[in-house]
Amino acid sequence: MLDPEQLYEVAPDAPQLDEPVLLVALDGFVDAGAAARLAVEALHEGREPRLVARFDVDQLVDYRSRRPPLRFETDRWADYTRPELDVVALTDTGDTEYLLLAGPEPDMQWERFSAAVEQVVRRFGVRLVINLTAIPMAVPHTRPIGVTVHGTRPELTEGHEAWFATAEVPGSAVALMEFRFGEAGLDAMGFAVHVPHYLARAEYPQAARVLLDHVGLAAGLYLPTETVSAAAEKTEAEIAEQVAGSDEVRQVVEALERQYDMVASGRGERSSMGLSGELPSADELAAEVERFLAGQDDDENGPG
């Protein structure tokens, strides 16, 4: 494997933090309800990030699969939005510093990327790495939002109920990174918030708020949630209005409520809460509900 250090550059004036936590949110994989993206936006709001390290996206991103936008004006190319995959230093609401790695998920060189992030973790004395994701689930929006928690050692996930025994899921760079960190004896964990599958293609700030709450508690940080909380209240009212206006939508939500309550009470099989995000006996109706609530064409690529 080529030297991982050639994948990134450390900023000349990178701040030195005291055993910080590193939060990781990479886009390009599953982000149901845009929960991870909304969480990252909340972390940046009102804060001045300081660059710690910058990854060379030319080595990691396939531009043909995710074409970055260029702006054309009349007769010339006027602007280019360059993809950025950076580690930055931020502060929480209590002025405690932490690190955030955010940007496009690498399309290639996952092993080398994982090794490079490990070098950054060791160089800056990171004590814990936490990744943020959101997955579509066959759950109703009228019940508490669940979270799947995983980590490199059992102590990191104590107090959290497991939703799955064994599941085969598509790989991701951040999942491989956590796996390699575990092999290296580093503390790493992740939170995957459960988003109702019929809302997976719309922004669902309720999930972002839950994600920030769990991450903040695990990291010992006071993360800002005011913006996503306000957006969640507005979204909740909009969803209630749409559900009330459709008998089909209401029937699907009620079916999900019965399924959720059965599983939560221990009378059902946990497999029914699978990662597929599909309602096993009514997937066609669920697709209609998804289009109704998200307002998107069924042919568009969704996070699931």
N, C-alpha and C positions, 0 to 999 in steps of 0.2 A: 504493500500500500504506500502511495506517495505520502510525503511528509504532511500531516494534517495542518501544521502551522502555516503552510502556504495557502490555506483557504481563507485566512482572516488577517487583519491588521489590528493591533491594539493602538488606541488613540494615544498620541504623545502625552497628553495631559489627562489621561484617564484617572479618575478619582480612586483612591484606595479606601475601601470600605471594611468595616469590622465584621467579619463572618456573615456576609449578607445572604439573603435568600434570592434565588434566581427563579423568576416566573417565566414560563415559556408558552407562547401562543402563536402557532404557525398556521397560516391560512393555506388553503388548497386541499385539505382533507375535510373530514366531516365537521361542519359547524352549524348544526341545526339551530334555526331561529337566530342565526348570526350572534349567538350568545358570547362566544369568545371574542369576536370583533368588537361588540358593544362593550365588553369588559375592558378591553385594551384602550378603547377610546375614553372610557371613564377614568382609567389610570392616568392617562395623559392630560386630561382636562385640568387647566389651571396650574399645571406643573411644567417646569423647564427641564427637559431631559438632558443629561450630559452623556456624550458618547463615550463608551468604554471600548467597544470592539466592533469592527465592521467586516462582514463576510463578503467574499468576492462572488456576487451573484452570477457573473458570467460563467463561472465554473459549476454552478449548482442549478441554475434555472434553465428550462427548455422554453425559450421565448415563443416557439411555434405552438406550444400547447397552451401557454398563457401569455398572450401578446400584450405587452405594456402599451398604454395609450400614448399616441402622439397627436398633438393638436395642429390641424391645418387651417390656415387663414388665407383666404383668397388665392394666393399664388405661391405660398411658401409654407414650410414646416416651422411653426412658431414655438413649440414647446414639446418637451419629452418628459414623461413621468417615469423616472428610473426606479426599478424595484430596489428596495432596501431591506437588508436582513441584518439588523443591528442589535447589539447589546447596549442598553443605555441604563444609566443610574437615575432613579426616581426617588421621591420621598412620599411616605404615606401622610395621612392627615395629622399624625403626631410627630412629623419630621424625622421618622426613622427611614434610613436609606435602604433600598433594595435594588436588585437588577431585573431588567426585563429584556427578554429576547423575543422579538416579534418580527414578522415579515413572511414572505412566501416560503412554504415548505419546499425543501430541495427536491428537484425532480430526479436527481442522480447523486451518486457518491454518498449514500446514506452512512455507510460505515466510516468513511473518512470525515464526514460532517460530525458524526457522533464523537469521534476521537478528538476533533477540533474543539467541540464544546466542552469535552472533558478537560482539555488543556486550559480553557478559559476558567472553568470551575476551580481547578486546582490553583491556577495563578492568582485568582482573586479570593481564595479562601472561602468559597461558597459552602455553606453548611447544609443547605437543602435546596433541591430543585423541584419545582412544582409545575406541571403542565396543565393547561386549561383546554378542555374540549366540550363539545355538546353533541349529543346523539339523538336521532329521532326514535321515539318509543310509542308503543300502543298504550298510551296513558291519556286520561282526560285532563283538560286544563283546570277543572274544578277541584282537583285534589292537590295535596302538597307536592311540590316538585322534588323528584328523587334525584339522587346523585350516586354514580358508581365511583368507588374510590379504589385505587390500586397503589402499590408501593414496592420498594425494593426489599423491605423487611416488614414483618407483621406488626411491629410496634407503631409503624407510621399510619396504619389503617385501623388501629384500635378504636372501638366505639362506633364504627360504621358497619351497617348490615350489608352483607353481600347479596347482590341481586342475581348473580349468575354463579353456576358451578364451573362449567367449561363452555367456551364458545370460540369458534373459529371466526375471526374477523379480518378484514383487509388490513394489511400492514401500513404503517406510517413511519415517517422519519422520527417523530417524537416518541413513538412507542418503542422503536428499535433503540433509540438513545437511552430511554429509561431502562430497558433490558440490559444494555451494555454497562450502564452505571451500576446496576445491581451486581453484575459480574465483577466490577472493579471495586466493590465495597463502598460505593458512594450512596448517600441518602437521596432518593428521588421518589416522587409520588405524583399522582395525577388525579384530577377530578373531571368526570364526564357527566355533565348535567343532562337530565332526561327532558326532552322537549316533545310535547304532543306531536305525533307524526303529521297531523293535518295542519300544523302551524310551522312545520320545519322550514318552509321556504319564505316565510315572512319574518320580519324582525320580532323577536320575542324577548323584550327587556326583562321580563320576570325571571327568565333563566339566567341572564347575565348577573342579576342581583344575587341570586342564590349562589352562583359560581363565585362571585367576589366574597360573599359571606363565608363560604367554606374555605376558600384559599386564605383569606385574612386570618381566620381562626387557626389554621394549620401553620401559617407562617409567623404568627404573632404580630401581624400588621393591622393597622386601621385603614382599610382601603376605602376610597370614596364611592358611595353608592347613591348620592342624592340625585344625580341625573337619571340613572337607570330606574330609580324608584319612582320618579315623577313620570317617566315614560311608561313604566309598567302600569301605573294607575290609568293612564289614558288608554293604553292598549286593552286593559281588562274591560273597560267600558265598551270599547268598540267590538270586542269579541262577544260580549254579552248581548249587544244589540243585534249582531249578525246571527247568533244562535237563535235568538228569540224570533227572528224573521224567517226561519226555515225549519219545517217539520223534519226534513231529512237530516239536517245537521243535528238537531236536538236528539233524534233517535240514535245516531252514531255516538254522540257524547254520553247518552244514558247507557248504551251498551258498554262503552269503555269504563264508565263508572262502576257498573256491576262487576266487570272483569277485574278492575283494580281492587275493589273492596274484597273480592274473593281471594285474590292473591295476598293482599295485605293482611288478611285475617288468618292466613296459613292454610286455607282450605283448597287452594289451587296450586297448580304447578308453576314454578318460577319460569319455566321455559316459555310460558305464554307471554312473558314480559320481554321477549327477545329483542335483539338489536335490529331486526329487520324493519321495525316501525310499521308493520302492516297489521291490519285487523284480519286475522286468519279467515273468518267466514264472510267478510264483507269488504274485500280489498277494492272492488270496483266502486262501491259506494264511498269508501274512504277517499279514493282518488277524486271523486266529485266534490267531497267536502273540502279536500285540500285546495282544489282550484277555487272553491267558493270563498274560503277564508283568506288564502294567500293572494288571490287575484292574479295567478300566473298560469300560463299555458302548461298543460300536462306534459308536453313534449320537452320542456326546458329541463336542463340538468339540475336536479336537486341535490342536497347534501347527502341524502341517503342512497 
